[in-house]
Amino acid sequence: MRTTGVLVMAYGTPATRGDVAAYYLRIRHGRAPRPEQLADLVRRYDAIGGTSPLAARTADQVGALAAALERRAPGDYDVRLGAKYAAPLIEVSAAALVAAGVTRVVGLPLAPHSSSMSTDEYHQRAVAALGPDVDYQPIGAWWDAPGFAELIAQRVAHALEVVPPDRHATCEVIFSAHSLPQRILERGDTYPDQLRTSAEQAARRAGLRHFDVAWQSAGRTEETWLGPDILQVLRDKRAAGFTDVVICPIGFVADHLEVLYDIDVEAQALAQSIGLNLVRTASLNNDPALIDILVALVVGA
């Protein structure tokens, strides 16, 4: 019997275009979206090909992690994916680990920054599903894991190579992450501080003289979300005389809707309309360097 379970947790995405409605209902906790809201989400998925590649990218990451752990310690790890809003759900994969007889589980969110409204909820659901007889070891924020800042800095350096050298002086690097409702600050949530500090570390390793941070992909709700929004930051940069921007979505580890649409389509369209050249850093996906970081996190836990 394998001695350690690894529950790799992610947000999840609809598998097909036909799954979008059910997925949207789930992320709204059973509150049906208005027809125009659903149509807008479908439109965004259509703009990137009808579905998000996130499911495949996440499967690649989990498979690569499992293979790396198997090479390191044959037979010791049972690695499973559990998603928050799509199959296989966290509860389903946790139950499968229990059924397999595993009594020790490491919980690994595929998100470098932690928050009470995101990764903390992953862990809470995992603990409830695993039950009291399982020793659960949660991995929290891992943006400060050895190698992560260097990996992001490499992505930034490669993106800057696309910008003509004579325009580097008027080029700004913007690090972004998924926005959350501003009420998380009332809980003492350190999510915004994590973004700023991780950006500082990556910028230092990339040799940047200046950089900025922004939030993206805020939910379509009435409440206030963390800002400034990436679209407003782009307008501000152009008004300040910048000719180029490199956006590094440091809060995301794979290609999906928030990267391929919110940045590559929506932000890119705005940038072009205001005369700003926008370049995005390549997503981490199943980069072996990222997998090495994840392996170290699991082993360390």
PAGU-576807 format. One record per atom (N, C-alpha, C, O, CB): x, y, z. Coordinates in steps of 0.001 Angstrom, whole numbers, plus 500000, padded with zeros to 6 digits. Atoms other than C-alpha are relative to their C-alpha. Glycine has a CB too. Layout:
<recs>
XYZ;...
</recs>
This chain:
<recs>
500844498802500000;500000500000500000;500875501241500000;501875501303500715;499047500009501221;499259498742500033;501247503467499181;499801500726501331;498696500754501872;499540500893498802;500030499461498647;502082505311502377;499492501430500096;498978501832501140;501354499932500581;500372498580499951;501338508929501456;499107500362498819;499448500101497665;501259500891500005;500853499466501048;498465510419499523;500371501442499729;500766502172500638;498520499885500384;499771498603500377;498938513664497635;498741500480499294;498414500019498201;501281500163499079;501220499444500576;495763515623496983;500354501341499371;500504502344500068;498869500157501080;499657498781500736;496591518190494301;498698500715499667;497835500166498982;500827499680498695;501286499310500102;493868520820494353;500087501223499092;501044501997499138;499514500418501385;500061498893500951;492857523294491664;498568500506499918;497651499913500486;500511499564498599;501319499364500113;489931525535490760;499047499169499154;497882498996499514;500134501398499401;500846500772500896;488621523417487896;499447500842498869;499431502071498942;498869499376500766;500536499324501176;487078524266484543;499014499079499307;499144497860499420;501132500423499030;500927500877500732;484178523006482400;500734499193498932;501587499720498219;498876500828499352;499308500880500941;485260520034480289;499583500273498557;500393500146497639;499729498542500350;500507499732501353;483077520949477294;499179501282500027;498848501802501093;499142498803499467;500823498794500103;481114523933476040;498640499765500651;498066500677501245;499826500419498522;501287500316499418;477952522155477159;500002499953501520;498938499952502140;499531498706499474;499897500046498542;479242522024480745;500072501384500637;500076501508501861;501213499202500400;499780498657499461;479591525791481089;498864500429500933;499124501002501991;500144501007498857;501140499564499186;476064526387482462;500042499360501382;499870500048502389;498674499655499300;499948500683498710;476388523749485193;501189500482500828;501091500624502047;500080498483499797;498805499493499326;479871524984486034;499741501378500591;500117501652501731;501185500056499028;500295498646499536;478674528579486315;499058499958501201;499206500740502139;499384500841498864;500924500143498874;475847527486488608;500754499560501249;500451500010502354;498883498989499665;499243500502498855;478337525668490823;500857501096500619;500907501220501842;500879498823499582;499133498964499429;480736528598491188;499184501135500607;499705501930501389;500946500554498930;500892499013499390;477741530795492044;499223499387501157;498259499974501649;499030500565498955;500585500669498837;476806528327494795;498488499831499878;497736500057500826;500324500777501259;501400500306500225;473473527445493244;499133501173499585;497947500993499310;499446499417501209;500762498829500433;472411530992492345;500076500095498474;501147500318497911;500543501310500673;500008500022501466;471360530898488710;500440501349499434;499962502390499886;498598499636499473;499594498734500629;473103533512486543;498892500504499080;498062499737498591;501324499821499203;500928499448500987;471081535868484419;500407499505498614;501581499213498389;499984501565500052;499671500497501350;470877534778480760;501145500752499352;501978500150498675;498788500087499108;498931499230500620;473142537627479693;501361499698500649;502399499787499994;499690501496500096;498753500368499339;475733536597482299;500537498677499448;501729498547499171;499790499897501519;499595501286500561;475794533027481034;500488500174498571;501500499595498176;498838498997500048;499604499772501392;475957534225477446;501376500646499917;502160500329499023;498969500876499288;498701499338500001;478924536433478286;501113499008500313;502178499061499697;500015501150501012;498982500995499674;480820533539479877;500229499060498819;501370498736498491;499591499198501249;499867500867501174;480100531296476888;500772500724498900;501605500121498224;498606499560499481;499303499208501013;481291534111474596;501500500016500270;502305499910499345;499451501435499963;498577499961499672;484580534299476454;500674498653499741;501801498599499247;500192500406501460;499440501316500314;485119530554476216;500113499811498486;501103499271497993;499131498880500616;499959500118501462;484260530692472517;501202500746499423;501795500315498434;498699500539499380;498891499188500504;486922533371472062;501347499296500129;502305499661499447;500047501321500737;498739500740499859;489612530904473215;499856498568499489;500651497693499832;500454499989501471;500131501306500618;488313527938471260;498851499152500485;498728498000500070;501221499266500197;501171500733499528;485139526889473087;500149499431501393;499175499391502145;499693498900499063;499723500485498652;486755525395476193;501384500471500417;502197500885499591;499897498451500074;498692499621499472;489690526172478422;500936498796499970;500496497666500177;499874500555501440;499029501096499936;492893524106478200;500406499660501432;501269498807501641;501235500357499195;499573500177498618;493115524245482002;499931498549500451;500841498075501130;499158500853500910;500123501390499565;491849520678482520;501189499176499513;501767498397500271;498685499390499488;498871500750500546;494527519282480214;501315500447500628;502181499624500926;500062500164498482;498759499497499407;497227521543481633;500156499482501437;501248499085501844;500022501551499980;499940500483498624;496350520550485203;500302498506500038;501092498049500864;498682500292500729;499726501437500072;496300516861484276;501476499745499694;502079498825500249;499112499336498928;498581500129500314;499772517289482777;500849500264501245;501812499543501508;500392500968498867;499242499669498794;501020518917485990;499913498880501028;500922498486501615;499491501308500607;500187501064499014;499536516221488218;500731498735499556;501362498059500369;498498499707500209;499301501171500512;500878513464485962;501504500112500133;502179499146500489;499640499777498564;498557499785499889;504353514982485916;500449499923501455;501515499383501751;500390501359499398;499674500069498573;504314515375489707;500001498554500472;500915498132501180;499001500830500830;500084501401499597;503206511763490191;501196499212499490;501763498399500219;498705499374499489;498860500714500579;505928510500487849;501301500352500716;502140499483500956;500122500319498508;498783499569499315;508608512553489587;500088499403501404;501160498980501837;500053501530500075;500008500595498665;507566511327493030;500231498498499929;500882497925500803;498677500295500710;499793501439500173;507477507749491753;501472499687499754;501999498699500265;499148499471498839;498568500207500240;511035508075490484;500796500188501281;501787499499501523;500512500963498919;499272499705498762;512110509495493813;499801498915501043;500747498509501719;499560501340500565;500328500996498973;510348506947496012;498954499041499447;497763499217499702;499485500684501306;500940500914500653;508786504063494054;498996499380500975;499363498799501996;500763498899499297;501051500618499215;505447502973495459;499550500764501228;498645500310501928;500437498690500412;500310499300498748;505296505594498226;498843500989499895;498198501284500901;501214500727500475;500957498903500116;502907508196496806;498804499632499119;498949499044498047;500691501232499443;501243500139500770;499297508053495642;499523501423499691;498993502103500570;498889499162500799;500254498612500371;498753511312493720;498659500108499277;498424499415498288;501142500546499112;501324499823500601;495215512467492892;499679501486499861;500110502311500667;498916499291500846;500484498633500207;493648515636491510;498624500156500613;497769499284500462;499962500352498500;501323499648499496;490731517253493318;499718501455499666;500509502331500016;499897499753501532;500320498635500407;489018520348491907;498884500574500864;498072499846501436;499600500039498521;501009499318499192;486877522921493656;498647500024499315;497613499881499968;500442501414500306;501270499797500695;484254523330490945;499786499090498795;498859499324498019;499906501412499558;500161500894501148;484692520510488413;500467498604500390;501179498428501379;500792500522498762;499590501378499734;485166516764488292;501481499802499657;501984500352498678;499127499013499196;500446500606498748;486886515163490028;500055501011501143;501073501672501343;500859498773500336;500042499059498886;485818517232493024;500961499582501114;501344498417501219;498574500108500546;499106500264498874;488050517512496084;499451498864500854;500196497969501255;500192501270500854;500599501016499130;485609515393498086;500086498604499392;500312497628500108;498545500346500284;499951501294500672;485567512604495501;501405499408500060;501574498229500372;499545500138498543;498618500490499979;489350512334495285;500467499703501418;501236498767501637;500933501017499351;499654500278498602;489701512552499063;499416498664500434;500090497875501095;499494501126500923;500639501275499649;487233509686499479;500735498831499360;500857497766499965;498525499996499565;499257501062500676;489201507650496943;501304499687500728;501708498527500800;500291500396498552;498782500229499236;492380508128498971;499702499223501279;500443498315501654;500677501330500333;500393500723498790;490604506994502120;499690498542499669;500108497633500386;498776500671500664;500352501359500415;489212503964500289;501233499180499655;501228497957499794;499057500041498805;498763500691500327;492740503123499167;500819499665501234;501853499004501138;500821500835499059;499325500321498758;493773502924502809;501093500961500415;501837500692501358;500564498671499898;498980499012499650;495987505983502880;499615500712501297;498467501128501451;500187501026498852;500289499336498718;496234507500506370;500783501294500176;500644501975501192;500311499063501154;499270498728499967;498566510402505594;499860500652498638;500152500030497616;501513499794500374;500254499305501256;497722513013502955;500627501384500048;500488502112501031;498484500098499719;499469498651500186;499570516096501742;499057500739499059;498749500247497973;501471499974499434;500885499190500833;497285518819500379;500780501096499301;501370501956499955;498872500607500838;499207499056500776;498866520832497573;499119500802499046;498701500265498020;501088499264499220;500731499149500956;496958523748495963;500917500445498873;502073500803499099;499398501233500711;499223499521501150;498121524645492471;499839501510499881;499389502022498856;499550499294498682;500052498534499958;498278528313493441;501110500464500930;501140500054502090;498587500528500482;498865499603499163;501424530007494741;499639500919501162;500355500960502162;501019500672499156;500416499099498939;499535532571496842;498771499417500700;497909498818500056;499700501418499438;501113500556499243;497118531610499608;499022501102500408;499389502271500525;500514499256501240;501033499054499585;493859533255500643;498905499264500736;498669498076500511;499421500757498790;501116500586499253;490983532657503011;498845499619499095;498038498762499455;499517500964501060;501103500284500913;488628532618500011;500382499055498868;499549498742498018;499482501281499422;499599500909501080;490636530313497778;500649498753500588;499958497771500859;500974500703499016;499299501207499572;493284527882498995;499578499517501385;499552498312501634;501480500246499988;500461500432498672;492072527885502608;498733499163499888;498554498199500633;499748501217500910;501223500775500208;488708526637501365;500316498620499432;499640497648499767;499046500748499063;499582501312500493;490453523846499455;500333499086501178;499852497956501268;501221500132499050;499555500805498867;492068522646502666;498831499623500916;498757498494501401;501065500756500793;501142500295499146;488857522916504666;499154498868499429;498712497986500166;499148501246500186;500792501048500638;486997520759502169;500734498664500030;500117497613500204;499668500387498557;499214501233499960;489819518235502070;499951499370501383;499746498163501504;501452500274499598;500031500506498629;489922517896505862;498647499365500317;498581498281500897;500300501132500994;501341500517499725;486159517426506071;499767498674499275;499135497771499824;498934501027499583;500233501217500785;486194514764503344;500886498849500451;500468497693500389;500234500276498524;499078501055499598;489205512848504644;499637499394501346;499863498207501579;501406500538500050;500407500507498703;487869512552508177;501119500043501029;502267500344500702;499502498599499859;499059499831498889;489581512458511572;501122498969500049;502104499178500762;499255499953501281;498987501053499913;491605509284510983;501160500195499029;502090499389498997;499362498663499747;498937499728500973;493775510817508250;500847501167500486;500325502218500856;499406500305498596;499061498933499658;496864512853509071;500153500892498770;500753500499497770;501393499420500466;499994499090501152;496473515853506785;501049501076500188;501071501767501207;498615500641499795;498947498999499974;499451518068506000;499741501027498894;500021500761497726;501399499340499832;500305498995501030;498354521270504227;501232500801499595;502040501188500438;498918500948500498;498967499097500503;500749523213502041;499330501342499744;498372501436498977;500690499437498692;500576498674500164;500020526915502271;500614500732498818;500940500122497800;500185500812501265;499393499204501078;501395529738500150;501407499486499712;502174499208500633;500041501513500378;498659500486500342;504474528615498244;500714500893498994;501628500446498302;499914498598499452;499330499059500898;505440531713496257;501450500245500416;502268500673499601;499240501324499965;498635499800499521;508576531885498429;500805498698499997;501887498640500580;499977500591501403;499263501259500089;509594528277497683;501269500205499182;501258500961498210;499121498889499371;498750499855500772;513207527969496469;499781499694498525;499234498650498170;501090499075500564;500081500192501438;513335528381492715;498832500692499330;498868500912498120;499932498568499708;501177499430500645;509934529999492163;500285501402499455;499960501696498305;498831500047500985;499705498641500464;511110533616491963;500934499975498798;500781500771497871;500621500830501130;499073500111501128;513936532568489649;499264499555498733;499543500047497640;501135499009500333;500762500489501148;511498530700487391;499167501118499390;499103501249498167;499094498832500412;500783498872500500;509244533753487124;500911501033499344;500573501593498301;499193500647501140;499053499027500562;512248536008486514;500463499577498609;500635500420497729;501214500166500928;499617500492501323;513294533800483602;498904500273498979;499186500661497845;500308498500500054;501110499728500910;509829534140482078;499964501489499628;499730501842498472;498659499572500643;499996498555500251;510030537925482433;501133500371499046;500934501147498111;500139500785501326;498852499695500861;513488538048480855;499741499588498555;500103500312497627;501254499300500522;500301500455501355;512301536017477862;498979500924499325;499088501215498134;499473498554500027;501000499102500575;509295538294477382;500625501340499630;500261501930498612;498840500210500982;499352498721500285;511489541394477528;500840499939498731;501080500968498098;500870500420501173;499226500141501234;513551540004474648;499170500346498767;499720500673497715;500540498581499879;500886499684501113;510501540591472434;499885501511499808;499581501978498710;498615499389500231;500102498541500054;510524544312473242;501292500570499416;502376500226499886;499722500596501417;498784499404500581;512940546336471067;500861500664501072;500337501392501915;499628501031498918;499111499452498963;515979547312473157;499875501498500194;499996501989501316;501417499677499668;500064498553499868;515546551001472392;498720500465500693;498561501657500957;500107500644498639;501217499631499295;512115550891474091;499955499434501423;498937499563502103;498794499526499221;499997500568498646;513143549144477315;499823501082501066;499264500822502131;501303499234500250;500119498921499022;513318552507479074;498556500429500201;498210500996501237;500831501191499568;501420499647499880;509610553019478403;499130498744500021;497984498749499572;499571500924498838;500735501268499861;508585549419479099;499820499695501476;500770499784502253;500746498827499282;500302500330498605;506893548426482358;499592498535500113;498843498027499278;498879500917500553;500422501363499701;506553544928483795;498918500067501073;499093500702502113;501210499113500466;501132500004499073;503218544326485525;499743498566500433;499483497702499596;498722500627499348;500312501313499444;502718541322487804;498534499998500428;498075500926501094;500943499652501207;501432500023499701;499091540254488147;499590498692500667;500271497672500559;499190500209498724;500602501182499377;496950537828490126;498495500191499990;497999501293499752;500536499776501464;501465499958500007;493260536986490368;499503500865501159;499906500674502306;499404498564500096;500581499160498961;491318539629492257;499049499189500872;498525498156500454;499266501196499379;500968500581499067;489189538722495272;499206501145500631;499655502291500607;500715499127501104;500755498930499343;486472540644497122;500829500699501077;501558500054501830;498719499440500616;499189499207499082;487993543430499175;499721499678501463;500521500013502336;499764501465499755;500330500326498612;486253542134502298;500982499002500622;500976498817501839;498593499441500074;499017500907499407;489057539587502702;500968500759500902;501559500180501813;500774499256498902;499093499203499189;491093542456504157;499504500121501428;500304500285502350;500177501376499394;500575499925498661;488703542572507120;500373498775500825;500318498814502054;498481500137499920;499598501231499307;489858539030507972;501501499972500278;502016499007500842;499605498775499173;498555499992499862;493490540057507996;500701499154498955;501833498718499166;500379499527501358;499443500822501067;494089538153504764;501256500667499427;501259501863499134;498947499769498886;498727499459500490;497668538579503548;500186499819498490;501278500052497972;501150499337500731;499911500263501440;496906537729499903;500609501169499223;501514500942498420;498620499689499448;499385498883500743;497672541260498587;501484500181500327;502283500499499446;499257501295500303;498594499867499616;500927541371500568;500853498921499331;501993499169498938;500148499920501530;499271501084500657;501942538013499121;500296500340498545;501395500092498048;499206498695500083;499795499626501397;501444539299495592;501124501012499876;502020500852499047;498712500564499397;498996498949500071;503532542392496207;501399499450500293;502351499762499578;499657501124500979;498679500511499626;506374540517497920;500535499015498980;501726499030498670;499943499341501362;499533500946501013;506507537723495357;500415500733498735;501383500343498081;498911498966499679;499621499195501159;506575540326492580;501351500676500232;502182500743499327;498919501054499702;498726499361499675;509409542137494347;501160499020499852;502215499368499322;499966500564501424;498933500997500082;511431538931494590;500313499651498544;501479499571498155;499609498733500775;499784500328501410;510913538048490926;500639501172499265;501539500981498448;498674499612499327;499452498812500662;511633541622489820;501474500183500338;502274500545499475;499209501253500403;498599499860499597;514864541696491810;500885499013499242;501976499361498791;500146499786501516;499208501013500699;516059538472490222;500056500257498493;500994499836497817;499424498612500266;500006499659501422;515097539763486778;500774501274499724;500944501654498566;498577500146499500;499229498778500167;517114542925487383;499170501191499586;499671502095498918;501066499783499002;500880498902500391;514123545230486969;500237501207500901;500384501070502115;498521499564500063;499857498776499224;514539548832488044;498675500446500582;498631501073501641;500584501101499144;501335499662499499;510805549294488438;499009499012499428;499264498381498402;499603501460499630;501061500909500424;507633547268488104;498718500449500678;498725501392501469;500339498504500350;501270499676499366;503989547373489111;499220498708500213;499559497667499651;499182501013499141;500885501141499786;501286545018490350;498574500430499698;498225501603499828;500121499453501454;501393499709500328;497649544774489315;499171498758500243;499691497650500372;499852500481498535;500934501106499798;494587542639489818;499177499801498735;498935500745497983;499076500266501221;500753500298501210;492593540929487121;498865499020500292;498809498401501355;500929499430498921;501040501035499992;489519538793486451;499058500101501187;498589499080501690;500636498643499993;500939499826498894;487352540284489200;498634499433499631;498218499482498473;499877501488500377;501324500559500236;483974538623489592;498990501071499635;499144502242499981;499527499246501219;501047499063500415;480892540209488114;498924500066501076;497818499552500909;499384499580498635;500910499843498865;479258541074491426;499942501477500392;500702502301499883;500456499122501210;500202498613499591;478088544250493136;501054500482500994;501260501687501135;498626500160500604;499063499576498965;480754544224495861;501321500479499404;501612500250498230;500255498860500976;498716499470500422;484151545904495683;501059498906500015;501161498128500964;500421501165500897;498934500989500102;487057543778494528;501356500700500090;501459501910499885;499882499196498676;498657499443499889;490791544255495038;500419500673498703;500148500166497615;501002498909500373;499520499262501157;492340546790492704;501388500546500266;501915500390501367;499040501134499643;500605499541501250;493723548434490723;499848498876498974;500630497925498947;500832501120499408;500246500972501043;492312546472487823;501039500152498885;501480501262498585;498575500158499443;498954500006501007;494774545516485104;499679500915498811;500578501528498236;500226498590499514;500362499157501145;492815547361482409;500239501480500310;500700502236499454;498527499772499612;499754498614499623;492980550629484330;501494500276500091;501952501362499737;499319500322501332;498548499828499913;496677550104484978;500600500193498612;501520500993498439;500648498788500698;499507499824501373;497258549751481233;499739501426499509;500608502048498898;499331498979499049;500307498615500403;495489553070480611;500947500982500685;501440501924500064;498530500356500340;499126499111499240;497555554709483336;501431499967499468;502098501000499400;499983499618501477;498626500116500516;500825553376481913;500145500754498681;501147501430498449;500387498514499806;499927499293501284;500043554717478459;499974501505500231;500708502254499586;498834499578499070;500083498567499709;499079558093479913;501313500525500578;501646501699500419;498851500279500975;498726499597499398;502407558136481765;501153499948499008;502288500268499362;500313499116501187;498978499978501027;504304557705478507;500649498664499684;501583498609498885;501033500936500390;499438501311500313;505040553983478488;499548499558498610;498410499796498204;499582498956501064;500308500493501345;505192552406475040;499738498504499978;499078498004499068;501132500328499054;500091501456499953;505355548728476067;499722499543501433;500121500193502399;501303499352499464;500188500637498697;504198546505478914;500198498499499837;499839497914498815;498585500317500590;499930501453499895;505037542953479870;499120499608501178;499368500024502310;501490499489500183;500866500473498923;502271541293481860;500444498608500406;500543497706499573;498505500001499567;499619501291499438;503358538447484091;498918499573500989;498882500078502111;501405500071500694;501061500459499085;500329536637485600;500565499049501048;500352497838500984;498865499305499213;499249500773499016;502358535471488586;499102499158500905;499558498195501521;500837500928500842;500921500746499142;499273534248490423;499442498750499367;498696498023500022;498878500871500403;500551501141500724;498495531572487805;501132499063499574;502213499523499206;499188500473498768;498953500949500365;500430528386487060;499694499261498702;500441498363498314;500200499004501114;500348500694501245;498684527319483837;499147500891499111;498519501843499573;499256498686500299;500880499317500943;496943528562480722;498542499672500313;498188498506500486;500345499604498546;501445500206499885;493211529040481222;499298501303499673;499923502241499179;499607499501501422;500804498870500456;490406531540480713;500556501335500473;500595502298499708;498576499846500477;499532498735499442;491860534205482999;501299500484499358;501630501667499431;500193499860501491;498782499617500712;495096534172481030;499713500189498512;500045501223497931;501102498939500203;500186499997501451;494008533362477488;498950500990499524;499039501498498407;499626498629499539;500981498988500404;490974535645477452;500275501334500685;500436502351500010;498578499527500325;499907498729499288;491396538260480169;501256500793499637;501234502024499621;499971499752501489;498777499299500386;494964539052479132;500181499998498480;500323501050497858;501219499356500679;499660500109501424;495476537729475600;498957500599499073;499288501010497960;500202498564499639;501054499436500842;492123538951474265;499583501378500498;499732502373499789;498786499065499962;500565498744499510;490618541640476477;501064501065500236;500954502178499721;499234499757501280;498952499014499722;493763543356477770;500775500348498727;501163501498498524;500964499469501080;499274499751501241;495484542965474413;499219500958499095;499797501847498470;500272498676499266;500822499116500836;492563544612472612;500058501439500509;500157502380499722;498537499509499969;499906498658499434;492655547555475002;501363500616499706;501454501778499310;499750499965501512;498654499487500228;496423547900474674;500158500485498566;500712501558498328;501044498925500313;499885499602501403;496219548008470897;499208501270499711;499628502108498913;499521498872499091;500840498831500260;493446550580471001;500606501293500528;500278502377500045;498638499798500613;499395498792499427;495548552972473100;501472500148499589;502180501010500108;499888499969501531;498639499882500502;498835552395471253;501063499469500928;502171500002500987;500291501401499705;499069500595499043;500493550217473868;500332498586499534;499425497793499279;499399499989501449;499583501348500386;502524547131472902;499995499104501233;500693499384502207;501409500017499336;500140500891498853;501592544267475244;500593498639499682;500274498033498659;498525499859500406;499403501331500105;503647541103475705;499697499266501296;499815499835502381;501554500074499729;500277500794498780;502676538308478108;501087498946500191;501586498368499225;498593499316499917;499066501081499704;505054535935479845;499324498654499766;498111498528499938;500517500103501452;500532501340500236;504621532252478988;499570499367501317;500235499532502340;501044499114499294;500498500675498796;502589530224481479;500940498862500395;501673498326499564;498565499457499771;499094501033499489;504397527700483663;499595498610499524;500452497806499157;500033500034501523;500516501297500429;502169524723482763;500802498860500646;500946498834501868;500047499886498457;499252501114499397;504239521534483219;501509500148499811;502216499163499601;499538498674499401;498565499742500054;507662523161483052;500697499119501054;500292499128502217;500307501525500241;499302500860499030;510077520674484698;500481500749501240;500533500177502328;501181499338499334;499554499220498846;511354523468486935;498868500195500994;499095500163502203;500545501357499552;501145499891499106;507843523976488323;499742498662500685;499477498625501886;498749500463499229;500231501315499419;507427520240488848;501019499712501101;500670499131502128;500064498916498915;498989500169498963;510706520183490783;499629500745501273;499850500245502377;501350500476499500;500427499220498835;509343522907493068;498864499274500717;498855499195501945;499551501429499576;501136500705499386;506120520949493643;500456498738500719;499962498424501802;498953499643498937;499454501195499350;508062517769494411;500635500362501341;500405499686502344;501038499312499088;499360499571498762;510128519618497006;498984500390501060;499186500130502246;500930501161499731;501044499621499042;506972521012498597;499359498760500626;499152498701501839;498924500862499309;500633501232499491;505391517563498900;500940499262500941;500538498871502036;499589499073498834;499036500709499173;508521515926500259;500233500747501303;500328500137502368;501320499812499250;499789499205498786;509057518790502690;498837499911500966;499029499940502181;500239501442499638;501184500114499129;505504518478503993;499936498646500673;499009498380501438;498719500236499202;
</recs>
